[in-house]
Amino acid sequence: MNTVVDQETWLEARKALLAKEKQLTQLRDEVSRARQAMPWQEVTNEYTFDAPEGKATLADLFDDKSQLITYHYMYGPDWQEGCKSCSFWADQYDAINKHIGARDVAIACVSRAPLEVFEPFKRRMGWQFRWVSSATNTFNMDYNVSFPGVDTGVYNYRETNVMEELPGLSVFYKADDDRIYHTYSVYSRGLDALNATYQMLDLVPKGRDEEALDFPMAWVKLHDQY
């Protein structure tokens, strides 16, 4: 249990923390500006995905938007269900879809599993966001989230031990001439800030309360299993 103090002492401690929170907000704004100023890389590969409506190119995933967020959802070709941690993130995508759409942004999940493998799971979860399969292309390998048949690879911008599937998120921009550019990718703990549940847990006394677990997120279940 934390120290219990009077109102004046509590307020003094809160103001001291507020100063640090303001520093963090200012640094976050600075990092966001640096992220938005990053150089771009033109996408020259012709990616075609399997989608519920048929074949879809990377350009098709933009719909009528100029910006696209792709979440690299961990779902291997022979998996029985989707990754619990990726589902932890994906549960919020339907809620934000209209809001980010109002700011010229589309979102899609991409997995290496065939469409017919993960579509029943998507229905089970009750999700409506776009989810396509990269089973017939190299998208997941090119963006360093799938490592079939190897033990080491480049993940989170360094050579490291890897699993078959790992999480990440990549951002693309489509120009007026229809050229597509890769603008940003983030992996591992860099995804934390995108999880609203974690941001809420960081506010309460016990925090994420994961220290005694075998690994972070060991507590996480699919939302129909709690």
Residue frames as a rotation matrix with the C-alpha (Angstrom) as fourth column:
MET 1
0.577 0.817 0.000 0.00
0.817 -0.577 0.000 0.00
0.000 0.000 -1.000 0.00
ASN 2
-0.116 -0.609 0.784 1.26
0.539 -0.702 -0.466 3.48
0.834 0.369 0.409 -0.84
THR 3
-0.855 -0.248 -0.455 1.89
0.517 -0.476 -0.712 6.20
-0.041 -0.844 0.535 1.75
VAL 4
0.234 0.957 0.171 -1.31
0.885 -0.282 0.371 7.92
0.403 0.065 -0.913 2.90
VAL 5
-0.794 -0.586 -0.159 -0.94
0.607 -0.753 -0.255 11.70
0.030 -0.299 0.954 3.27
ASP 6
-0.083 0.750 -0.656 -2.99
0.420 -0.570 -0.706 14.85
-0.904 -0.334 -0.268 3.81
GLN 7
0.758 0.535 0.373 -4.47
0.551 -0.220 -0.805 16.93
-0.349 0.816 -0.461 0.97
GLU 8
0.780 -0.486 -0.393 -1.62
-0.520 -0.854 0.025 19.45
-0.348 0.185 -0.919 0.86
THR 9
-0.215 -0.905 0.366 1.08
-0.482 0.424 0.767 16.78
-0.850 -0.011 -0.527 0.61
TRP 10
0.042 0.325 0.945 -0.93
0.617 0.735 -0.281 14.85
-0.786 0.595 -0.170 -2.01
LEU 11
0.928 0.371 -0.026 -1.37
0.230 -0.627 -0.744 18.00
-0.292 0.685 -0.668 -4.10
GLU 12
0.384 -0.875 -0.296 2.35
-0.734 -0.483 0.476 18.74
-0.560 0.034 -0.828 -3.93
ALA 13
-0.418 -0.523 0.743 3.17
-0.031 0.825 0.564 15.23
-0.908 0.212 -0.361 -5.17
ARG 14
0.364 0.646 0.672 0.53
0.696 0.291 -0.657 15.49
-0.620 0.706 -0.343 -7.91
LYS 15
0.911 -0.052 -0.410 1.96
-0.243 -0.870 -0.429 18.77
-0.334 0.490 -0.805 -9.19
ALA 16
-0.083 -0.996 0.035 5.44
-0.666 0.081 0.741 17.27
-0.741 0.038 -0.670 -9.29
LEU 17
-0.345 0.036 0.938 4.12
0.447 0.885 0.130 14.37
-0.825 0.464 -0.322 -11.35
LEU 18
0.730 0.682 0.054 2.19
0.413 -0.377 -0.829 16.79
-0.545 0.627 -0.556 -13.58
ALA 19
0.435 -0.655 -0.617 5.44
-0.678 -0.690 0.254 18.52
-0.593 0.308 -0.744 -14.47
LYS 20
-0.616 -0.672 0.411 6.86
-0.280 0.674 0.684 15.19
-0.736 0.306 -0.603 -15.68
GLU 21
0.011 0.716 0.698 3.63
0.666 0.515 -0.540 14.38
-0.746 0.471 -0.471 -17.54
LYS 22
0.825 0.258 -0.503 3.88
-0.113 -0.796 -0.595 17.70
-0.554 0.548 -0.627 -19.37
GLN 23
-0.134 -0.947 -0.290 7.47
-0.757 -0.091 0.647 16.90
-0.639 0.307 -0.705 -20.32
LEU 24
-0.587 -0.022 0.810 6.30
0.255 0.944 0.210 13.54
-0.769 0.330 -0.548 -21.68
THR 25
0.506 0.842 0.186 3.49
0.528 -0.132 -0.839 15.20
-0.682 0.522 -0.512 -23.65
GLN 26
0.628 -0.340 -0.700 5.93
-0.566 -0.817 -0.110 17.70
-0.534 0.465 -0.706 -25.15
LEU 27
-0.509 -0.848 0.145 8.39
-0.554 0.452 0.699 14.93
-0.659 0.276 -0.700 -26.02
ARG 28
-0.238 0.516 0.823 5.59
0.543 0.773 -0.327 12.86
-0.805 0.370 -0.464 -27.55
ASP 29
0.802 0.528 -0.281 4.60
0.116 -0.598 -0.793 15.84
-0.586 0.603 -0.541 -29.71
GLU 30
0.188 -0.839 -0.510 8.23
-0.820 -0.421 0.389 16.28
-0.541 0.345 -0.767 -30.74
VAL 31
-0.659 -0.407 0.632 8.54
-0.099 0.881 0.463 12.60
-0.745 0.243 -0.621 -31.66
SER 32
0.250 0.839 0.484 5.27
0.565 0.279 -0.776 12.75
-0.786 0.468 -0.404 -33.61
ARG 33
0.767 -0.014 -0.642 6.57
-0.406 -0.786 -0.467 15.68
-0.497 0.619 -0.608 -35.66
ALA 34
-0.305 -0.946 -0.111 9.81
-0.784 0.184 0.593 13.79
-0.541 0.268 -0.797 -36.33
ARG 35
-0.424 0.249 0.871 7.81
0.306 0.944 -0.121 10.71
-0.853 0.215 -0.476 -37.37
GLN 36
0.632 0.769 0.095 5.72
0.394 -0.213 -0.894 12.76
-0.667 0.603 -0.437 -39.78
ALA 37
0.622 -0.487 -0.613 8.90
-0.696 -0.703 -0.147 14.27
-0.359 0.518 -0.776 -41.25
MET 38
-0.004 -0.628 0.778 10.48
-0.036 0.778 0.627 10.87
-0.999 -0.026 -0.026 -41.93
PRO 39
-0.570 -0.200 -0.797 11.58
-0.790 -0.135 0.599 10.22
-0.228 0.970 -0.081 -45.53
TRP 40
0.503 0.819 0.275 9.39
-0.617 0.563 -0.550 7.91
-0.605 0.108 0.789 -47.58
GLN 41
-0.725 -0.648 0.232 10.22
-0.310 0.609 0.730 4.77
-0.615 0.458 -0.642 -49.55
GLU 42
-0.110 0.716 -0.690 8.29
-0.994 -0.068 0.087 4.01
0.016 0.695 0.719 -52.73
VAL 43
-0.036 0.217 0.975 6.55
-0.270 0.938 -0.219 0.63
-0.962 -0.271 0.024 -52.78
THR 44
-0.367 -0.203 -0.908 7.47
-0.919 -0.076 0.388 -1.05
-0.148 0.976 -0.158 -56.05
ASN 45
-0.984 0.064 0.169 6.18
0.070 0.997 0.034 -4.57
-0.166 0.045 -0.985 -55.37
GLU 46
-0.431 0.887 -0.167 2.74
-0.678 -0.197 0.708 -5.38
0.595 0.419 0.686 -56.78
TYR 47
-0.967 0.088 0.238 1.03
-0.134 0.620 -0.773 -6.89
-0.216 -0.780 -0.588 -53.74
THR 48
-0.265 0.931 -0.252 -2.26
-0.593 0.049 0.803 -8.70
0.760 0.362 0.539 -54.28
PHE 49
-0.856 0.029 0.516 -4.20
-0.476 0.347 -0.808 -9.93
-0.203 -0.937 -0.284 -51.26
ASP 50
-0.599 0.747 -0.287 -7.08
0.466 0.617 0.634 -12.34
0.651 0.246 -0.718 -50.83
ALA 51
-0.909 0.375 0.184 -10.07
-0.406 -0.691 -0.598 -10.37
-0.097 -0.618 0.780 -49.54
PRO 52
-0.435 0.813 0.387 -13.72
0.198 0.506 -0.840 -11.28
-0.878 -0.289 -0.381 -48.89
GLU 53
0.498 0.667 -0.554 -14.69
-0.359 -0.423 -0.832 -9.44
-0.789 0.613 0.028 -52.08
GLY 54
0.946 -0.251 0.205 -12.00
0.308 0.502 -0.808 -11.24
0.100 0.828 0.552 -54.13
LYS 55
0.007 -0.999 0.036 -8.50
0.983 0.000 -0.184 -10.09
0.184 0.036 0.982 -55.04
ALA 56
0.969 0.235 -0.074 -7.40
0.246 -0.941 0.231 -6.74
-0.016 -0.242 -0.970 -53.63
THR 57
0.156 -0.943 0.293 -4.23
0.561 -0.160 -0.812 -4.80
0.813 0.291 0.504 -54.33
LEU 58
-0.483 -0.396 -0.781 -2.43
0.866 -0.346 -0.361 -2.70
-0.128 -0.851 0.510 -51.76
ALA 59
-0.968 0.147 0.204 -3.95
-0.076 -0.944 0.320 0.35
0.240 0.294 0.925 -53.47
ASP 60
-0.180 0.970 -0.162 -7.43
0.104 0.183 0.978 -1.14
0.978 0.159 -0.134 -52.99
LEU 61
-0.110 0.108 -0.988 -6.92
0.941 0.331 -0.069 -1.23
0.320 -0.937 -0.138 -49.22
PHE 62
-0.954 -0.262 -0.148 -6.86
0.294 -0.915 -0.275 2.58
-0.063 -0.306 0.950 -49.17
ASP 63
0.068 0.995 0.075 -10.49
0.910 -0.031 -0.413 2.76
-0.409 0.097 -0.908 -50.34
ASP 64
0.598 0.173 0.783 -10.96
0.586 -0.761 -0.279 6.50
0.548 0.625 -0.556 -50.94
LYS 65
0.910 -0.317 -0.268 -8.30
0.059 -0.540 0.839 7.55
-0.411 -0.779 -0.473 -48.42
SER 66
0.654 -0.751 -0.092 -4.73
-0.411 -0.251 -0.877 8.69
0.635 0.611 -0.472 -49.04
GLN 67
-0.367 -0.772 0.519 -3.31
-0.880 0.107 -0.463 7.11
0.302 -0.627 -0.718 -45.86
LEU 68
0.560 0.506 -0.656 -3.37
-0.342 0.862 0.374 3.46
0.755 0.015 0.655 -44.82
ILE 69
-0.168 -0.533 0.830 -2.50
-0.978 0.194 -0.073 1.72
-0.123 -0.824 -0.554 -41.56
THR 70
0.359 0.223 -0.906 -1.85
-0.379 0.922 0.076 -2.01
0.853 0.316 0.415 -41.86
TYR 71
0.244 -0.252 0.936 -1.70
-0.934 0.201 0.297 -4.02
-0.263 -0.947 -0.187 -38.67
HIS 72
-0.310 -0.448 -0.838 0.37
-0.631 0.757 -0.171 -7.17
0.711 0.475 -0.518 -39.09
TYR 73
0.411 0.609 0.678 -1.93
-0.911 0.307 0.277 -9.54
-0.039 -0.731 0.681 -37.23
MET 74
-0.667 -0.733 0.129 -0.20
-0.739 0.674 0.010 -12.74
-0.094 -0.088 -0.992 -36.08
TYR 75
0.461 0.758 0.461 -2.10
-0.559 0.651 -0.512 -15.62
-0.689 -0.022 0.725 -37.65
GLY 76
-0.599 -0.801 -0.017 0.04
-0.570 0.411 0.711 -18.37
-0.563 0.436 -0.703 -39.13
PRO 77
-0.465 0.402 -0.789 -1.18
-0.787 0.219 0.576 -20.55
0.405 0.889 0.215 -42.03
ASP 78
-0.329 0.303 -0.894 -1.90
0.139 0.952 0.271 -23.56
0.934 -0.035 -0.356 -39.81
TRP 79
-0.980 -0.026 0.195 -3.07
-0.180 -0.276 -0.944 -21.80
0.079 -0.961 0.266 -36.62
GLN 80
-0.524 0.826 -0.207 -6.39
0.819 0.556 0.140 -22.74
0.231 -0.096 -0.968 -35.04
GLU 81
0.685 0.711 -0.158 -7.19
0.728 -0.666 0.160 -19.22
0.009 -0.225 -0.974 -33.85
GLY 82
0.504 -0.461 0.731 -5.71
0.154 -0.784 -0.601 -15.74
0.850 0.416 -0.324 -33.86
CYS 83
-0.534 -0.804 -0.262 -3.04
0.518 -0.066 -0.853 -14.41
0.668 -0.591 0.452 -31.55
LYS 84
0.307 0.665 -0.681 -4.51
0.946 -0.137 0.293 -13.31
0.102 -0.734 -0.671 -28.20
SER 85
-0.286 -0.491 -0.823 -2.21
0.585 -0.770 0.256 -10.29
-0.759 -0.408 0.507 -27.98
CYS 86
-0.979 -0.034 0.201 -3.03
0.191 -0.504 0.842 -9.12
0.072 0.863 0.500 -31.52
SER 87
-0.157 0.988 0.003 -6.71
0.715 0.111 0.690 -9.57
0.681 0.110 -0.724 -30.67
PHE 88
0.036 0.040 -0.999 -6.12
0.905 -0.425 0.016 -7.38
-0.424 -0.904 -0.052 -27.59
TRP 89
-0.784 -0.355 -0.508 -5.16
0.092 -0.877 0.471 -4.60
-0.613 0.323 0.721 -30.03
ALA 90
-0.916 0.361 0.176 -7.72
0.203 0.037 0.979 -5.47
0.347 0.932 -0.107 -32.73
ASP 91
-0.266 0.870 -0.416 -10.69
0.962 0.213 -0.169 -5.21
-0.059 -0.445 -0.894 -30.36
GLN 92
-0.106 0.209 -0.972 -10.50
0.353 -0.906 -0.234 -1.41
-0.929 -0.368 0.022 -30.66
TYR 93
-0.895 -0.427 0.126 -10.27
0.270 -0.295 0.917 -1.12
-0.354 0.855 0.379 -34.46
ASP 94
-0.278 0.863 0.423 -14.00
0.862 0.029 0.507 -1.07
0.425 0.505 -0.751 -35.19
ALA 95
0.432 0.466 -0.772 -14.44
0.819 -0.562 0.119 1.64
-0.378 -0.683 -0.625 -32.56
ILE 96
-0.088 -0.561 -0.823 -11.86
0.131 -0.825 0.549 3.95
-0.987 -0.059 0.146 -34.13
ASN 97
-0.426 -0.208 0.881 -12.51
0.815 0.335 0.473 3.17
-0.393 0.919 0.027 -37.79
LYS 98
0.492 0.688 0.533 -15.02
0.840 -0.535 -0.084 5.95
0.227 0.490 -0.842 -38.48
HIS 99
0.823 -0.194 -0.534 -12.97
0.153 -0.829 0.537 8.48
-0.547 -0.524 -0.653 -36.54
ILE 100
-0.245 -0.967 -0.065 -9.70
0.122 -0.097 0.988 7.85
-0.962 0.234 0.142 -38.37
GLY 101
-0.211 0.262 0.942 -11.68
0.962 0.228 0.152 7.64
-0.175 0.938 -0.300 -41.61
ALA 102
0.833 0.551 -0.050 -12.78
0.544 -0.832 -0.105 11.23
-0.100 0.060 -0.993 -41.00
ARG 103
0.532 -0.738 -0.416 -9.07
-0.398 -0.651 0.646 12.13
-0.747 -0.178 -0.640 -41.00
ASP 104
0.593 -0.220 -0.775 -8.33
-0.791 0.023 -0.612 10.47
0.153 0.975 -0.161 -44.36
VAL 105
-0.572 -0.784 0.241 -7.01
-0.818 0.566 -0.099 7.18
-0.059 -0.254 -0.965 -42.90
ALA 106
0.554 0.631 -0.544 -8.01
-0.622 0.747 0.233 3.59
0.554 0.209 0.806 -43.73
ILE 107
-0.237 -0.612 0.754 -7.05
-0.915 0.402 0.039 0.58
-0.327 -0.681 -0.656 -41.61
ALA 108
0.633 0.381 -0.674 -6.65
-0.584 0.807 -0.093 -3.09
0.508 0.452 0.733 -42.50
CYS 109
0.302 -0.534 0.790 -5.29
-0.600 0.537 0.593 -6.16
-0.741 -0.653 -0.158 -40.77
VAL 110
0.409 -0.277 -0.870 -3.02
-0.779 0.390 -0.491 -8.43
0.475 0.878 -0.056 -42.80
SER 111
0.290 -0.298 0.909 -2.21
-0.621 0.665 0.416 -12.04
-0.728 -0.685 0.008 -41.93
ARG 112
-0.595 -0.622 -0.508 -0.31
-0.799 0.388 0.460 -14.83
-0.090 0.680 -0.728 -43.66
ALA 113
-0.619 0.465 0.633 -3.06
0.149 0.861 -0.487 -17.35
-0.772 -0.207 -0.602 -42.95
PRO 114
-0.849 0.396 0.351 -5.46
0.399 0.043 0.916 -18.04
0.347 0.917 -0.194 -45.83
LEU 115
-0.645 0.660 0.385 -8.72
-0.627 -0.745 0.227 -16.11
0.437 -0.094 0.894 -45.80
GLU 116
0.243 0.829 -0.504 -10.83
-0.335 0.559 0.759 -19.21
0.910 -0.016 0.413 -45.17
VAL 117
-0.276 -0.422 -0.864 -8.76
0.659 0.571 -0.489 -19.97
0.699 -0.704 0.121 -42.06
PHE 118
-0.906 -0.206 -0.369 -9.28
0.420 -0.539 -0.730 -16.69
-0.048 -0.817 0.575 -40.21
GLU 119
-0.636 0.711 0.300 -12.71
-0.355 -0.615 0.705 -15.57
0.685 0.342 0.643 -41.44
PRO 120
0.251 0.749 -0.613 -14.60
0.387 0.503 0.773 -17.90
0.887 -0.431 -0.163 -39.03
PHE 121
-0.286 -0.436 -0.853 -12.47
0.957 -0.091 -0.275 -16.53
0.042 -0.896 0.443 -36.19
LYS 122
-0.973 -0.039 0.228 -13.26
0.064 -0.993 0.102 -12.96
0.223 0.114 0.968 -37.28
ARG 123
-0.150 0.988 0.046 -16.98
-0.192 -0.075 0.979 -13.77
0.970 0.137 0.200 -37.18
ARG 124
0.182 0.149 -0.972 -16.54
0.803 0.548 0.235 -15.32
0.568 -0.823 -0.020 -33.74
MET 125
-0.627 -0.531 -0.570 -14.90
0.765 -0.560 -0.319 -12.12
-0.150 -0.636 0.757 -32.49
GLY 126
0.407 0.897 -0.172 -17.63
0.810 -0.442 -0.385 -9.98
-0.421 0.017 -0.907 -34.04
TRP 127
-0.345 -0.655 -0.673 -15.15
0.206 -0.752 0.626 -7.76
-0.916 0.078 0.394 -35.90
GLN 128
0.733 0.646 0.214 -16.10
0.410 -0.167 -0.897 -5.72
-0.544 0.745 -0.387 -38.97
PHE 129
0.338 -0.656 -0.675 -12.78
-0.587 -0.708 0.394 -4.09
-0.736 0.262 -0.624 -39.94
ARG 130
0.778 -0.106 -0.619 -11.07
-0.554 0.349 -0.756 -5.12
0.296 0.931 0.213 -43.17
TRP 131
0.179 -0.705 0.686 -8.83
-0.543 0.510 0.667 -8.18
-0.820 -0.492 -0.291 -42.82
VAL 132
0.764 0.029 -0.645 -6.99
-0.628 0.263 -0.732 -9.64
0.149 0.964 0.219 -45.79
SER 133
0.751 -0.478 0.455 -4.62
0.201 0.822 0.532 -12.53
-0.628 -0.308 0.714 -46.43
SER 134
0.407 -0.725 -0.555 -1.06
-0.895 -0.439 -0.083 -12.21
-0.183 0.531 -0.827 -47.69
ALA 135
0.473 -0.178 0.863 -0.77
-0.132 0.954 0.269 -15.99
-0.871 -0.241 0.428 -48.11
THR 136
0.664 -0.142 0.734 0.14
0.702 0.456 -0.547 -15.64
-0.257 0.879 0.403 -51.79
ASN 137
0.677 -0.489 0.550 2.61
0.060 -0.708 -0.704 -12.74
0.733 0.510 -0.450 -51.54
THR 138
-0.098 -0.862 -0.498 5.71
0.784 0.241 -0.572 -11.64
0.612 -0.447 0.652 -49.61
PHE 139
0.335 0.292 0.896 4.16
-0.090 -0.937 0.339 -8.66
0.938 -0.194 -0.288 -47.81
ASN 140
0.988 0.113 0.105 4.68
-0.113 0.073 0.991 -10.03
0.104 -0.991 0.085 -44.28
MET 141
0.470 -0.883 -0.012 8.26
0.857 0.453 0.248 -11.06
-0.213 -0.127 0.969 -45.01
ASP 142
-0.026 -0.476 0.879 9.08
0.686 -0.648 -0.331 -7.76
0.727 0.594 0.343 -46.72
TYR 143
0.247 0.180 0.952 7.89
-0.397 -0.878 0.269 -5.82
0.884 -0.444 -0.145 -43.68
ASN 144
-0.576 -0.811 -0.105 9.74
-0.250 0.297 -0.922 -8.08
0.778 -0.504 -0.374 -41.26
VAL 145
-0.156 0.562 0.812 6.92
-0.986 -0.040 -0.162 -9.67
-0.059 -0.826 0.561 -39.30
SER 146
0.880 0.417 0.228 6.84
-0.399 0.909 -0.122 -13.25
-0.258 0.016 0.966 -40.66
PHE 147
-0.094 -0.991 -0.094 9.83
-0.991 0.085 0.100 -15.58
-0.091 0.103 -0.991 -40.58
PRO 148
0.859 0.505 0.083 8.79
-0.495 0.861 -0.116 -18.99
-0.130 0.059 0.990 -41.94
GLY 149
0.890 -0.423 -0.171 11.42
0.331 0.856 -0.397 -21.68
0.314 0.297 0.902 -41.49
VAL 150
-0.055 -0.954 0.293 14.09
0.206 -0.298 -0.932 -19.54
0.977 0.009 0.213 -39.78
ASP 151
0.314 0.089 -0.945 15.22
0.928 0.182 0.326 -18.89
0.201 -0.979 -0.025 -36.20
THR 152
-0.273 -0.445 -0.853 16.86
0.559 -0.795 0.236 -15.50
-0.783 -0.412 0.466 -36.66
GLY 153
0.043 0.296 0.954 15.91
0.942 -0.330 0.059 -12.45
0.332 0.896 -0.293 -38.67
VAL 154
-0.922 -0.303 0.239 15.67
0.244 -0.938 -0.247 -8.66
0.299 -0.170 0.939 -38.67
TYR 155
0.164 0.973 -0.160 12.86
0.799 -0.035 0.601 -7.62
0.579 -0.226 -0.783 -36.34
ASN 156
0.896 0.224 -0.383 12.41
0.406 -0.762 0.504 -4.17
-0.180 -0.607 -0.774 -34.83
TYR 157
0.860 -0.508 0.043 15.39
-0.355 -0.658 -0.664 -2.99
0.366 0.556 -0.746 -36.89
ARG 158
-0.052 -0.926 0.374 17.94
-0.987 0.104 0.121 -5.43
-0.151 -0.363 -0.919 -35.49
GLU 159
-0.174 -0.121 -0.977 19.09
-0.415 0.909 -0.039 -8.99
0.893 0.398 -0.208 -36.04
THR 160
-0.413 0.135 0.901 17.52
-0.900 0.094 -0.426 -11.17
-0.142 -0.986 0.083 -33.33
ASN 161
-0.954 0.233 0.188 15.91
0.227 0.972 -0.053 -14.51
-0.195 -0.008 -0.981 -32.55
VAL 162
-0.588 0.776 -0.229 12.47
-0.806 -0.535 0.254 -14.64
0.074 0.333 0.940 -34.10
MET 163
-0.362 0.613 0.702 9.26
0.029 0.760 -0.649 -16.66
-0.932 -0.214 -0.293 -34.09
GLU 164
-0.507 0.228 0.831 7.28
0.837 0.362 0.411 -17.63
-0.207 0.904 -0.375 -37.17
GLU 165
0.178 0.637 0.750 4.95
0.621 -0.664 0.416 -14.63
0.763 0.392 -0.514 -36.69
LEU 166
-0.566 -0.343 -0.749 5.55
0.794 -0.470 -0.385 -11.37
-0.220 -0.813 0.539 -34.82
PRO 167
0.463 0.875 -0.140 3.43
0.815 -0.482 -0.321 -8.22
-0.349 0.035 -0.937 -34.40
GLY 168
-0.728 -0.647 -0.227 3.89
0.521 -0.738 0.430 -4.91
-0.445 0.194 0.874 -36.12
LEU 169
0.508 0.845 -0.167 2.18
0.538 -0.463 -0.705 -2.04
-0.673 0.269 -0.689 -37.88
SER 170
-0.641 -0.708 0.295 3.07
0.664 -0.320 0.676 -0.35
-0.384 0.629 0.675 -41.16
VAL 171
0.278 0.683 -0.675 1.83
0.217 -0.729 -0.649 2.93
-0.936 0.034 -0.351 -42.63
PHE 172
-0.500 -0.364 0.786 1.50
0.822 0.087 0.563 3.87
-0.273 0.927 0.256 -46.30
TYR 173
-0.105 0.424 -0.899 0.62
-0.127 -0.903 -0.411 6.97
-0.986 0.071 0.148 -48.31
LYS 174
-0.079 0.149 0.986 -0.96
0.926 0.376 0.017 7.04
-0.368 0.914 -0.168 -51.77
ALA 175
-0.694 -0.290 -0.658 -0.15
0.097 -0.944 0.314 10.13
-0.713 0.154 0.684 -53.82
ASP 176
0.177 0.811 -0.558 -2.37
-0.503 -0.413 -0.759 11.78
-0.846 0.415 0.335 -56.42
ASP 177
-0.064 -0.270 -0.961 -0.50
-0.987 0.162 0.021 9.90
0.150 0.949 -0.277 -59.16
ASP 178
0.831 0.538 -0.139 -1.40
-0.489 0.827 0.278 6.60
0.264 -0.163 0.950 -57.41
ARG 179
-0.119 -0.897 -0.425 2.17
-0.104 0.437 -0.894 5.87
0.987 -0.062 -0.145 -56.38
ILE 180
0.894 0.428 -0.136 2.33
0.034 0.237 0.971 4.28
0.447 -0.872 0.197 -52.93
TYR 181
-0.096 -0.943 0.319 4.97
-0.390 -0.260 -0.883 5.06
0.916 -0.209 -0.343 -50.32
HIS 182
0.379 0.055 -0.924 5.94
0.742 0.578 0.339 3.28
0.553 -0.814 0.178 -47.11
THR 183
0.316 -0.176 0.932 6.20
-0.235 -0.967 -0.103 5.99
0.919 -0.186 -0.347 -44.45
TYR 184
-0.228 -0.302 0.926 6.55
-0.953 -0.127 -0.276 4.18
0.201 -0.945 -0.258 -41.12
SER 185
0.288 0.343 -0.894 6.64
-0.001 0.934 0.358 0.80
0.958 -0.102 0.269 -39.37
VAL 186
-0.179 -0.282 0.943 6.64
-0.933 -0.255 -0.253 0.03
0.312 -0.925 -0.218 -35.65
TYR 187
0.078 0.070 -0.995 7.10
-0.045 0.997 0.066 -3.23
0.996 0.039 0.081 -33.76
SER 188
-0.398 -0.361 -0.843 7.24
0.676 0.506 -0.536 -4.81
0.620 -0.784 0.043 -30.30
ARG 189
-0.270 0.272 -0.923 6.89
0.874 -0.334 -0.354 -2.35
-0.405 -0.903 -0.148 -27.37
GLY 190
-0.984 -0.098 -0.149 6.49
0.023 -0.898 0.439 0.46
-0.177 0.429 0.886 -29.88
LEU 191
-0.525 0.851 -0.016 2.92
0.225 0.157 0.962 -0.76
0.821 0.502 -0.274 -30.29
ASP 192
-0.603 0.268 -0.751 2.06
0.798 0.193 -0.571 -0.15
-0.008 -0.944 -0.331 -26.62
ALA 193
-0.850 0.214 -0.481 0.88
-0.061 -0.947 -0.314 3.41
-0.523 -0.238 0.819 -27.16
LEU 194
-0.706 0.592 -0.388 -1.73
-0.551 -0.116 0.827 2.14
0.445 0.797 0.408 -29.63
ASN 195
-0.459 0.525 -0.717 -3.48
0.530 0.809 0.253 -0.02
0.713 -0.264 -0.649 -27.02
ALA 196
-0.079 0.512 0.855 -6.19
-0.421 -0.795 0.437 1.93
0.904 -0.326 0.278 -25.21
THR 197
0.822 0.397 -0.408 -6.55
0.143 0.550 0.823 -0.72
0.551 -0.735 0.395 -22.48
TYR 198
0.058 -0.889 -0.454 -2.89
0.946 0.194 -0.260 -0.42
0.319 -0.414 0.853 -21.54
GLN 199
-0.575 -0.270 0.772 -3.17
0.159 -0.963 -0.218 3.37
0.802 -0.003 0.597 -21.43
MET 200
0.411 0.791 0.452 -6.06
-0.444 -0.260 0.858 3.05
0.796 -0.553 0.244 -18.96
LEU 201
0.774 -0.144 -0.617 -4.25
0.506 0.725 0.466 0.47
0.380 -0.673 0.634 -16.83
ASP 202
-0.278 -0.955 0.105 -1.23
0.726 -0.281 -0.628 2.77
0.629 -0.099 0.771 -16.61
LEU 203
-0.234 0.268 0.935 -3.45
-0.316 -0.930 0.188 5.23
0.920 -0.251 0.302 -14.71
VAL 204
0.749 0.659 0.076 -4.50
-0.311 0.247 0.918 2.94
0.586 -0.711 0.389 -11.84
PRO 205
0.531 -0.565 0.631 -2.52
-0.822 -0.162 0.546 2.05
-0.207 -0.809 -0.550 -8.69
LYS 206
0.427 -0.367 0.826 -1.62
0.003 0.914 0.405 -1.50
-0.904 -0.171 0.391 -9.72
GLY 207
-0.249 -0.516 -0.820 -0.72
-0.806 -0.360 0.471 -0.45
-0.537 0.778 -0.326 -13.26
ARG 208
0.059 0.222 -0.973 -0.45
-0.842 0.534 0.071 -3.33
0.536 0.816 0.219 -15.73
ASP 209
0.309 0.093 0.946 0.34
-0.847 0.481 0.229 -5.66
-0.433 -0.872 0.227 -12.82
GLU 210
0.874 0.010 -0.485 2.39
-0.352 0.701 -0.620 -7.99
0.334 0.713 0.616 -15.03
GLU 211
0.097 -0.969 0.226 5.65
-0.953 -0.155 -0.259 -8.23
0.286 -0.190 -0.939 -13.08
ALA 212
-0.257 -0.190 0.947 4.90
-0.698 0.714 -0.046 -11.60
-0.668 -0.674 -0.316 -11.48
LEU 213
0.786 0.617 0.041 3.67
-0.390 0.547 -0.741 -13.20
-0.480 0.566 0.670 -14.72
ASP 214
0.309 -0.670 0.675 5.73
0.580 0.695 0.425 -15.55
-0.754 0.261 0.603 -16.86
PHE 215
-0.722 -0.466 0.511 5.62
0.692 -0.464 0.553 -12.94
-0.021 0.753 0.658 -19.63
PRO 216
-0.757 0.481 -0.443 3.78
-0.330 -0.865 -0.377 -9.64
-0.564 -0.139 0.814 -20.23
MET 217
-0.243 0.807 -0.539 0.21
-0.962 -0.127 0.243 -10.15
0.128 0.577 0.807 -21.44
ALA 218
-0.945 -0.067 -0.320 0.09
-0.034 0.993 -0.109 -13.69
0.325 -0.092 -0.941 -20.00
TRP 219
-0.682 0.727 -0.084 -3.21
0.123 0.000 -0.992 -12.58
-0.721 -0.687 -0.089 -18.47
VAL 220
-0.442 0.518 -0.732 -4.75
-0.811 -0.580 0.079 -11.56
-0.384 0.628 0.677 -21.80
LYS 221
-0.504 0.391 0.770 -7.53
0.393 0.898 -0.199 -13.76
-0.769 0.203 -0.606 -23.22
LEU 222
-0.803 0.438 0.404 -9.72
0.337 -0.227 0.914 -13.54
0.492 0.870 0.035 -26.28
HIS 223
-0.789 0.419 0.450 -12.62
-0.579 -0.751 -0.316 -11.31
0.206 -0.510 0.835 -25.26
ASP 224
0.280 0.932 -0.231 -15.08
-0.731 0.363 0.578 -14.22
0.622 0.007 0.783 -25.31
GLN 225
0.129 -0.319 -0.939 -12.95
0.328 0.907 -0.263 -16.25
0.936 -0.274 0.222 -22.87
TYR 226
-0.744 -0.368 0.558 -12.90
-0.357 -0.487 -0.797 -13.99
0.565 -0.792 0.231 -19.80
